[in-house]
Amino acid sequence: MMEDELTPTPQDISFDEVLSALRDEAQPMPARLLYGLSNLDEVEAGALRAVWPGLSTTRRLGVLEDLEALAEGNVILSFDAVNLIALDDEEPRVRVTAVRALWTSEQPAFLERLLRLVQDDPVGEVRAQAAAGLGQYVLWGELQSIRPADLQQAEQALLRAYEDDPDELVQRRALEALGYSSRPEVPDLIEQAYERDDDDWASSALYAMGRSADDRWTRPVLDRLKDHNAELSREAARAAGELEIGEALPALIDLLQDEDAELRLTAAWSLSQIGGEGVEEALEELLERSEDEEEIELLEDALENLAFTHEMSEMPILDFSPDDLEDLMRPDLPIDEDDDPELD
């Protein structure tokens, strides 16, 4: 195996070598040196910040895109320091890429940066990407993995963007991000967007519906599964899977025959989320006739996910008595010694 085919660790790479390669734009950035940009310390981040503005836009953007691809396949790698530097870049495309790459970073410092971008960045596309990024913080807040105050900041920023931003794309991304929110006003916002005579707004509404975990949206999702607009069909198919709408199975299986590859694969993944009779056979049939490598890979992933879905659905539900349930909900209750055999 060639040395370049091995996966190096950042400790194996000289950071001076990384900086030198970055500046040498006559040559492509060696793939192995990209690993040297992971988990930078303060000194290394400072050195990169000094070099960064002198690189061409093409170089900066290319490096960020390469790092994003690397991070997707390796959870140990972290390029947060690089992306934070890129948030201050003069080129909007670089800022957009940096925001997109930070979506997995559950850190308050990044939340503050996203809040500033969604409010103050002069470019609508950047504000829109920042709004999309805030959606992850809304989800984390609903899962109680960040502070309630952080969740509130994210939601308020998104509501302001939805109501006041002059750019429609920013408004739509804010609505999609709010799909995760349990705030009482959000369902009305989704419904108003869906009822507009505008396919783009309907698409964003369907996207938000899928994130809501709310079965009130079953009917509009079912109605759009075979829409003449392929984008709306895709968003409805995606939402049907996220909401696990069993009634959508026949329509989703039909969509596996659609000429639109993206729609077929969206339907396939949603079927794997819902499960049910005939789903495995339908996915295997599509896999057998598929000749596209990416489609084959996704279908194999869908079949694995279907197996997981089936396994979860068959897990026995523990049988609690009312007294047991009360004890679980109120662990501070005193133990009844007559009921505890260890105390006899």
Buried (B, 14 or more C-beta within 10 A) or exposed (E): EEEEEEEBEBEEBEBEEBBEBBEEBEEEBBEBBBBBBBBBEEEBBEBBBEBBEEBEEEBBBBBBBBBBEBBEEEEEBBBBBBBBBBBEBEBBBBBBBBBBBBBEBEEEEBBEBBBEBBBEBEBBBBBBBBBBBBBBBBBBBBEEEBEEEBBEBBBEBBBEBBEEBEBBBBBBBBBBBBBBBBBEEBBEBBBEBBEEEBEBBBBBBBBBBBBBBBEEBBEBBBEBBBBEBEBBBBBBBBBBBBBBBEEBBEBBBEBBEBEBEEBBBBBBBBBBBBBBEEBBEBBEEBBEEBEEEEBBEBBEBBBEBBEEBBEEEEEEEEEEEEEEEEBEEEEEEEEEEEEEEEEE
